[in-house]
Structures are given as C-alpha cells and as structure tokens.
Amino acid sequence: MGLGLPFVVVAVAYRRALGAFGWVKRHYVWVMRAGGGMLVVLGVLLLTGIWDTMMGSMQTWAQGFNVGI
C-alpha cells in the first residue's frame, strides 16, 4: 500500500491534467494571445518603471508575513 499509493495518486492527477490540457489545446490561439499580451504589458511596466514601484510596495506589504508552521 505504501509504495503503490503514490502511483495511484499520480495516475488520478494525470487523468485530470489531461482534461485541462485538452482545454488548452482547443483554445490554443487564445492562450497564446493572452500570454503574449501579458508579456507586452510586463514590458511596458518595466520600461516605464511602474514595475519597480509595484514590487517595492509588495515587498513592504509582505515584510511582516510570518509562516504559521
């Protein structure tokens, strides 16, 4: 049971992932356009310096974060 359980879990996860990959295959053009659009937006944010401002504020916000474990 201890050795077989990880293989069963991987098989179930693989089966579910195939469904997600099927959706990506059907909508491949739109997935590529969305990814390209995000790259363009990120490039503009980097060129204008807004990205640095956003990252600085996020670092300040996350500075007080403590892991609960």
C-alpha positions in Angstrom: 0.0 0.0 0.0 2.8 2.4 0.9 4.6 2.0 -2.4 1.5 1.8 -4.6 -0.4 4.8 -3.2 1.9 7.4 -4.8 1.4 5.8 -8.2 -2.4 5.7 -7.9 -2.3 9.4 -6.9 -0.1 10.3 -9.9 -2.4 8.3 -12.2 -5.5 10.2 -11.0 -3.8 13.5 -11.2 -2.5 12.7 -14.7 -6.1 11.8 -15.8 -7.4 15.2 -14.5 -4.5 17.0 -16.1 -5.3 15.6 -19.5 -8.7 17.3 -19.3 -7.0 20.6 -18.6 -4.6 20.1 -21.4 -7.5 19.2 -23.7 -9.0 22.6 -22.9 -5.7 24.4 -23.7 -5.4 22.5 -27.0 -8.9 23.6 -28.0 -8.2 27.2 -27.1 -4.5 27.3 -28.1 -4.8 30.5 -30.1 -6.4 32.4 -27.3 -4.0 31.1 -24.7 -1.0 32.2 -26.9 -2.6 35.7 -27.4 -3.2 36.1 -23.7 0.4 35.1 -22.9 1.7 37.5 -25.5 -0.5 40.3 -24.2 0.8 39.7 -20.7 4.4 39.9 -21.9 3.7 43.2 -23.7 2.1 44.6 -20.5 5.0 43.5 -18.4 7.5 45.0 -20.9 5.6 48.3 -20.8 5.6 48.2 -17.0 9.3 47.6 -16.9 10.1 50.4 -19.4 8.0 52.9 -17.5 9.4 52.0 -14.1 5.9 51.1 -12.7 7.0 47.5 -12.2 9.7 48.6 -9.7 7.2 50.7 -7.8 4.7 47.8 -7.6 7.4 45.4 -6.5 8.6 47.8 -3.8 5.2 48.2 -2.4 4.6 44.4 -2.5 7.9 43.8 -0.6 6.9 46.3 2.0 3.4 44.7 2.4 4.9 41.2 2.6 7.6 42.1 5.1 5.5 41.4 8.1 4.3 38.0 6.8 5.0 35.1 9.1 4.6 31.4 8.2 2.1 29.7 10.5 4.1 26.5 10.9 
